[in-house]
Amino acid sequence: MIGGALMAMFAMIASATYLRMGFFTPLYAIAVPLIGQHPLLTSMTDGVFYLAPGPALLGLVVHLLWSALWGLIFGLLARRLHLTAGRAIIGGLVYGVLVMFFVVLPSVGASYLLRLLGGWSFWLIIAHALFYGVFLGLWPVLQPQFFTGSPYYPGRNLH
């Protein structure tokens, strides 16, 4: 969830600065399948400070839940593959990109998203995926006890 929160902040800052959309635009984009396009389109046209609290909170909660789910799956894979140190970081980067391009983008309609963001979209998506992946990869590095022990007793190697 930490990676998801930091990734959301990155997207929000990028949206408000060089994309010249609203600060909360990424959160509205996440909530579109549940609430429709109105807050998203308004945020993109009414400037940086448009805030609809309900849709923004919904987008944040959905984003964090998806981040947690994909992070959990990465954690299980990292434990099974015994990813540590540099392999964990590289694994996280690769995983972040693969999940973004083969799961997230197809599920949200990649062509719509790419048209919406314009020329910066590819680089924003790559940076978004790498940012999330770096934090996933740091998890086994910073807390190796969760990735190296017995499946029944985390942190204890009973072999």
N, C-alpha and C positions, 0 to 999 in steps of 0.2 A: 504494500500500500504506500510505502514511502516513495518508491520509484514512481508509482502512479500519481501521487500528489506533486512530486517535483516535475514530472512530465507535464502535468496539467498546468503548472505555473509557467513552464517554458512556453507552452502553446499559447497561454493567455498573454504573456508578455510579447511574444512574436506577433500575435493578432493585433494588439494595441499599438505596436510600434511599426515595424516595417511592412506589415500587411495592411495597415491603416483601416482596421476594422475595430469593433468594440472589444474591450478587455474580456468580457464574458462570452464572446462569440463561440469559442470552442465548447463551452459548457452547454450552450443552446444547441450546438450541432449534435452533441451526444444525445440530448433529450428529444431531438426531432422525431424519431420513430414513435415516441410515446405521447408527445403533445402537439406535433405539427410544426410547420416552418415559421409561423408568425414571429416568435421572439428572435429567431435566428436572423430573419430578413430585416427586422427592425434594428437589431444590433449592428448589422452590416451597413445600414444606411443612416442611422441616427447618431453615429459617432461613438467615441471611446467610452462614454460614461453611461450608456443605457444599461439599466439593471431591472430585470424582472426576477425577484427573489425566488419564487417557486420553481420556475424552469431552470434557473442557475443551480439551485440546490439539488434538484433532480438530476441534472447532468453531472454534477460533482459526485453524487452518491453512486450513480450508475458507473461512472468512470472508475471510481475507487473499488467497487465490487468486481468489475472486470479485471482491473489491475491485480487485485488480490487472487482471483481465480487463476489467471495466467501465471502469476508469481508462485502460487502453490504448485501448479503443474511443473514449472521450472525447478522448484525445490525438490520435488520427487525425482525428476530426471537427474538433477545434479547429484542427489544422494545415490541413486542407482548407478550412475556413471562415475562416481567418486571424483567429481570435479572439484579441484582445489586450485588456489593461486591463479596463475595466468590462464590455465585452462578454464577456470570458472568464469573469468572476466570475458574471455573470447567466446565461451559458450553462451554467456548472457547476451553479448552483442549480437551473435548470430540468431539466437532465439528471439530477441526483440524484433529484428528485421523480418524473420520468417513469420512470426505471429502477425505483425503489422500487414505484410503483403499477402499472406495466404489465408488469414482469418478476418482481421479487422476490416481492411479495405473492401474485400468482397461482400462482407455482411452489411456494410453501410452504403454500398453503391459507390465504388471508387470513381467511376466516370463523373458522377455528380460532384463529388468532393474535389476532384482535380479541376473541373471547370470552375467551381466556386472559388478556389484559392488562387487560380491563375498560375503564372510562371514560377512562383516560389514554391508551389505545392510539392514537387518531388523532393526538394531539399528539406522542406519542413517535415515531411513524412519520414525521410531518412533520419534526420536529427531527432525527431520524436522517438523513433524506434531505438536508435542508439542510446539516447538518454535513458530510456527505460531499461534497456539491456545492460548498461553499465551498472546500474544499481542492483539489478538482479544478480549479475556476476560478482558484485562485491559482497553479497550476502554470504556465500560459502567461504569467502576470504576472511571476513570479519567475525563469523561465527562458525568455524570449522567443526565444532563439537556436534552440530546438528547434521553433518554430512559424512562423518567418518566412522561412526560407531555401529553397534549392533542395531538391527531394526527394532528391537524391543526395548533397548535401553540407550536412548540417545547420548552420545558422548562417551560411551563405554565400549571398548573393543574387546569382545569375549572370544575371539578366534584363537 
